[in-house]
Structures are given as structure tokens and as C-alpha cells.
Amino acid sequence: LFVSVGPKILRAIRDRSGAGIFLDLKFHDIPATVKNAFTATSTYGITFTTVHCDEGKGLLRSVVENNPSGTKILAVTVLTSLLCHSGLKHNQFCEIVNVP
């Protein structure tokens, strides 16, 4: 949806409702590419967005340091949908990270 009409929908939500926007694109690439993608979306009035953090501090730093809009950045550490591929069940993963 975002690729086909995303910016138009985001503007409509912002202009008509004033609601905060959580853009869950899970940016994931080399730091320069993620920074450029994040910067391009920062003009849409986004409240929250997601970035994969498995690329390390460099990727997260490149986004945080280039955030003129003040968008809150949520770091994605693992996709629960991939747990079955690793052989873990959701409840086993929660035990590993000590989540109630």
C-alpha cells in the first residue's frame, strides 16, 4: 500500500484527522540507504517508524542523527514471524528474553 499510494494516504490522514502516524516499514539496508529512505519519509509528519537494528550502531546512528522531524524511531530486533524458521516457538522466545 505504501509503495503505491503511501505519501498520498499519509498526507490525507495527517490533514483530515491530525492523528499520529506509525509508519511500520522496518527499514533495513546499508546505513546510507536507510538514512536516505528515512529522510525521504520524514516530510510526511510521521510520529513513529521502525528500523531493523541488526546492522548495528552505524545504521541506527545514521537515522537518529538525520532526524530533523523528530520522528520516534523504534528498533526492530527480531521478527516473530521468523521464529518458526529458527525452530523456536513464540513462547520459547519470550522465555529467552524474559518477557512475561
C-alpha positions as CSV (number, residue, x, y, z in Angstrom):
1,L,0.0,0.0,0.0
2,F,2.8,2.5,0.9
3,V,4.6,1.9,-2.4
4,S,1.5,2.5,-4.5
5,V,-0.2,5.4,-2.7
6,G,1.6,5.9,0.6
7,P,2.5,9.5,0.6
8,K,-1.0,10.5,-0.5
9,I,-2.6,8.4,2.3
10,L,-0.2,9.7,4.9
11,R,-1.0,13.3,3.9
12,A,-4.7,12.6,4.0
13,I,-4.5,11.1,7.5
14,R,-2.5,14.0,8.8
15,D,-4.6,16.7,7.2
16,R,-8.0,15.3,7.9
17,S,-7.6,13.7,11.3
18,G,-4.5,15.1,12.9
19,A,-3.8,11.5,14.2
20,G,-0.3,10.4,14.7
21,I,1.1,8.1,12.1
22,F,3.0,4.9,12.8
23,L,4.9,4.0,9.5
24,D,5.9,0.4,10.0
25,L,8.2,-0.1,7.0
26,K,11.0,-1.8,9.0
27,F,13.8,0.0,7.1
28,H,16.7,-2.5,6.5
29,D,19.7,-1.9,4.3
30,I,23.1,-0.4,4.5
31,P,23.2,2.7,6.7
32,A,23.4,5.3,3.8
33,T,20.3,3.7,2.1
34,V,18.3,3.5,5.3
35,K,19.2,7.1,6.1
36,N,18.1,8.3,2.7
37,A,14.8,6.4,2.9
38,F,14.1,7.6,6.4
39,T,14.9,11.2,5.4
40,A,12.5,10.9,2.4
41,T,9.7,9.8,4.7
42,S,10.4,12.5,7.3
43,T,8.4,15.1,5.4
44,Y,5.1,13.1,5.9
45,G,4.5,14.1,9.6
46,I,5.2,10.6,10.9
47,T,5.1,10.0,14.7
48,F,6.8,6.6,14.8
49,T,8.7,4.5,12.3
50,T,10.6,1.2,12.5
51,V,14.2,0.3,11.7
52,H,15.9,-3.1,11.8
53,C,18.8,-2.9,14.3
54,D,20.7,-5.9,13.2
55,E,23.1,-3.8,11.1
56,G,24.5,-2.3,14.4
57,K,25.1,1.1,15.8
58,G,26.1,2.7,12.5
59,L,22.7,2.2,10.9
60,L,20.8,3.4,14.0
61,R,23.2,6.4,14.4
62,S,22.7,7.4,10.8
63,V,19.0,7.6,11.3
64,V,19.0,9.2,14.7
65,E,21.5,11.9,13.6
66,N,19.4,12.7,10.5
67,N,16.0,13.2,12.1
68,P,15.0,16.8,11.7
69,S,11.3,16.0,12.1
70,G,11.7,14.4,15.5
71,T,10.1,11.1,14.4
72,K,10.4,8.5,17.1
73,I,12.4,5.6,15.9
74,L,11.6,2.0,17.1
75,A,14.3,-0.6,16.7
76,V,13.2,-4.0,15.5
77,T,15.4,-6.7,16.9
78,V,13.6,-9.8,15.6
79,L,10.5,-10.6,13.6
80,T,8.3,-13.0,15.4
81,S,7.1,-14.4,12.1
82,L,10.7,-15.7,11.6
83,L,10.8,-17.6,14.9
84,C,9.4,-20.8,13.4
85,H,12.2,-20.8,10.8
86,S,14.7,-20.7,13.6
87,G,13.0,-23.7,15.3
88,L,11.7,-21.6,18.3
89,K,8.1,-21.3,19.2
90,H,6.8,-17.8,20.3
91,N,6.5,-18.8,24.0
92,Q,10.1,-20.2,23.9
93,F,11.4,-16.9,22.6
94,C,9.5,-15.0,25.3
95,E,11.2,-17.1,27.9
96,I,14.6,-16.4,26.4
97,V,14.2,-12.7,26.5
98,N,12.3,-12.9,29.8
99,V,9.1,-11.3,28.6
100,P,6.0,-12.1,30.7
